[in-house]
């Protein structure tokens, strides 16, 4: 029996090693990512804590301001469709969180709801932004409502889309594989060193209702952004990874 278990263990290790070797890739320098993905809408600003924040800006600065906050492991690209629809009515800012998209952060930076809310507050202070409506999805939703709690004078409207904050109602089997792997330190280290394209595709199939919308052009920057140097994007504290029962607006 022990011999059989040992053989099975060796086979599992070999298979996992083969998968890791197949998917692993080197970090892509930030300068390379910026040259490829930054465009005329891109702006950068230095913030305390050695953070260089990237954001995209659309619309007339004289219009009401709307700040968009993306979800975990995502970037400004998740809001591009909405920004195109809203820019004629609002001054739209789509902000990359530290360690996401093109925002640079120091090694060891920990993602957590209160810290992300303070990051948005520091960003708003640095740009001297007027009061704004903030819309957040998933992790960005958690940061948005914590911004409302911690810095209420910053905002005049709060929009939450499947925001972090409540225990999930989905059964474990329906939670995307990437999030199940993230529950374990070794899983987070594993995801940090590989090309996550297959996991991104699997997550989209789980979370997107209309599967016809899932195309190779959905978020072409996603996999590249996940192998940037420095901070591992998979360091978000587990206490922040809770979702509400439904999207809400207040």
C-alpha positions in Angstrom: 0.0 0.0 0.0 2.7 2.5 1.0 4.6 1.6 -2.2 1.5 2.4 -4.3 1.0 5.7 -2.5 4.6 6.6 -3.1 4.3 5.9 -6.8 1.1 8.0 -7.0 2.8 10.8 -5.2 5.8 10.7 -7.6 3.5 10.7 -10.6 1.5 13.7 -9.2 4.8 15.6 -8.6 6.0 14.8 -12.1 2.7 16.0 -13.7 2.6 19.2 -11.7 6.2 19.9 -12.6 5.5 19.3 -16.2 2.5 21.7 -16.1 4.6 24.4 -14.3 7.4 24.1 -16.9 4.9 24.3 -19.7 3.2 27.4 -18.4 6.0 29.3 -16.6 7.3 32.4 -18.2 9.7 35.2 -17.3 8.6 38.5 -15.8 7.9 41.2 -18.4 9.5 44.6 -17.6 7.2 47.5 -16.8 8.8 49.5 -19.6 7.9 46.8 -22.1 4.3 46.6 -20.8 3.9 50.4 -20.9 5.3 50.6 -24.5 2.8 48.0 -25.5 -0.4 48.9 -23.7 -0.2 52.6 -22.6 -1.9 54.9 -25.1 -3.1 58.5 -25.4 -5.6 58.0 -22.6 -2.9 56.8 -20.2 -1.5 58.9 -17.4 0.9 58.2 -14.5 1.3 59.8 -11.1 3.8 59.1 -8.3 2.2 58.3 -4.9 3.6 57.7 -1.4 5.1 54.3 -0.7 7.0 54.0 -4.1 3.8 53.5 -6.0 3.5 54.8 -9.6 -0.2 54.8 -10.4 -1.5 54.4 -13.9 -5.0 55.6 -14.9 -6.9 56.2 -18.1 -8.9 59.3 -18.5 -11.8 60.0 -20.9 -14.4 62.7 -21.5 -14.7 66.3 -20.6 -13.0 67.3 -17.3 -15.9 69.7 -16.7 -18.4 66.9 -16.6 -19.3 65.0 -13.4 -16.5 62.8 -12.4 -16.8 59.0 -12.3 -13.9 56.8 -11.0 -13.9 53.1 -12.0 -12.2 50.4 -9.9 -11.5 47.0 -11.4 -11.5 43.6 -9.7 -8.8 41.3 -8.4 -6.2 40.3 -11.0 -7.8 42.6 -13.6 -6.9 46.1 -14.8 -8.3 49.2 -16.5 -9.1 47.0 -19.5 -12.1 45.6 -17.8 -13.8 49.0 -18.0 -12.9 50.0 -21.5 -16.4 49.2 -22.9 -18.1 51.2 -20.2 -15.7 54.1 -20.5 -16.5 54.3 -24.2 -20.3 54.5 -23.4 -20.0 56.9 -20.5 -17.4 59.4 -21.7 -19.9 61.6 -23.4 -21.8 62.2 -20.1 -19.0 61.9 -17.5 -15.4 62.7 -16.9 -14.2 59.0 -16.5 -11.1 57.8 -14.7 -10.3 54.1 -14.8 -7.6 53.4 -12.1 -5.2 50.5 -11.9 -4.7 49.1 -8.4 -1.1 48.5 -7.1 0.4 45.4 -8.8 -2.3 45.4 -11.4 -2.3 46.7 -15.0 0.4 49.3 -15.3 0.5 50.5 -11.7 3.9 49.8 -10.2 4.2 48.8 -6.5 7.1 47.8 -4.3 7.8 44.1 -3.7 5.8 42.7 -0.7 3.0 45.2 -1.1 -0.1 43.6 0.4 -3.5 44.1 -1.2 -6.4 44.6 1.3 -9.6 46.5 1.2 -8.7 49.3 3.7 -5.3 49.8 2.1 -6.8 50.0 -1.4 -9.3 52.5 -0.2 -6.5 54.6 1.2 -4.7 54.2 -2.2 -7.7 55.7 -4.0 -7.8 58.5 -1.4 -4.1 59.3 -1.9 -4.6 59.2 -5.7 -7.6 61.6 -5.4 -5.6 63.9 -3.1 -2.6 63.9 -5.4 -4.7 65.0 -8.4 -6.9 67.3 -6.3 -10.0 65.6 -7.6 -13.4 67.0 -6.8 -16.1 64.8 -5.2 -16.8 61.9 -7.5 -19.0 58.9 -8.0 -17.1 55.7 -7.5 -18.0 52.4 -9.2 -16.2 49.2 -8.2 -16.4 45.5 -9.3 -15.4 42.6 -7.1 -12.2 43.6 -5.2 -12.7 47.1 -6.6 -16.2 47.1 -5.1 -14.8 46.2 -1.7 -12.3 49.1 -2.0 -15.1 51.4 -3.2 -17.4 50.8 -0.2 -14.4 51.0 2.2 -13.5 54.3 0.6 -17.1 55.5 1.4 -16.6 54.4 5.0 -13.0 55.6 5.6 -13.1 58.8 3.4 -16.8 59.7 3.0 -16.0 63.3 2.0 -14.4 62.0 -1.2 -17.5 60.7 -2.9 -21.0 61.7 -3.8 -22.3 58.3 -5.2 -21.4 54.7 -4.7 -22.0 52.0 -7.3 -21.2 48.3 -6.4 -21.0 45.5 -9.0 -20.7 42.1 -7.4 -18.5 43.8 -4.7 -16.3 42.0 -2.2 -17.7 42.1 1.3 -20.0 39.2 2.1 -19.3 35.4 2.2 -19.9 33.8 -1.2 -23.1 31.9 -1.8 -21.6 29.9 -4.7 -20.9 26.2 -3.8 -17.1 25.5 -3.8 -17.3 23.6 -7.1 -18.6 26.7 -8.9 -15.8 29.0 -7.7 -13.2 29.5 -10.5 -10.2 27.2 -10.2 -7.8 30.2 -9.8 -9.5 31.4 -6.7 -9.5 27.9 -5.2 -5.7 27.6 -5.8 -5.3 31.1 -4.2 -6.4 29.7 -0.9 -3.0 28.1 -0.4 0.4 29.8 -0.1 2.0 27.2 -2.5 -0.9 27.9 -5.0 -0.3 31.6 -4.9 3.5 31.1 -5.5 2.6 28.7 -8.4 0.3 31.1 -10.1 2.8 33.9 -9.7 5.3 32.1 -12.0 3.1 30.9 -14.8 1.2 32.2 -17.8 -2.4 32.4 -16.4 -4.2 32.5 -19.8 -5.9 29.1 -19.3 -7.1 30.1 -15.8 -8.3 33.4 -17.1 -10.3 31.6 -19.8 -11.7 29.1 -17.3 -12.7 32.0 -15.0 -14.5 33.8 -17.8 -16.5 30.7 -18.7 -17.6 30.4 -15.0 -18.5 34.1 -14.4 -19.8 35.4 -17.8 -23.5 34.7 -18.4 -23.4 35.3 -22.2 -20.6 33.0 -23.4 -20.7 34.5 -26.9 -19.1 37.6 -25.4 -15.9 35.6 -24.6 -13.5 36.2 -27.4 -9.7 36.3 -27.7 -10.0 40.1 -27.6 -11.9 40.2 -24.3 -8.8 41.2 -22.3 -5.6 40.6 -24.3 -3.5 42.5 -21.8 -4.5 40.3 -18.8 -2.0 37.5 -19.1 0.9 39.9 -19.7 0.0 42.0 -16.7 0.1 38.9 -14.5 3.8 38.4 -15.1 5.1 41.9 -14.3 8.1 42.2 -12.0 8.0 43.0 -8.3 4.7 42.6 -6.4 2.9 39.4 -7.0 -0.7 40.2 -7.8 -1.8 37.1 -5.9 -1.1 38.7 -2.4 -4.6 40.0 -1.8 -5.6 39.1 1.8 -8.2 36.4 2.0 -10.4 38.4 4.3 -11.0 40.8 1.4 -12.2 38.1 -0.9 -15.8 38.0 0.1 -18.6 38.9 -2.2 -22.1 40.3 -1.5 -25.3 38.5 -2.4 -26.1 40.9 -5.2 -24.9 44.0 -6.9 -26.2 47.1 -5.2 -26.3 50.9 -5.5 -26.6 53.6 -2.9 
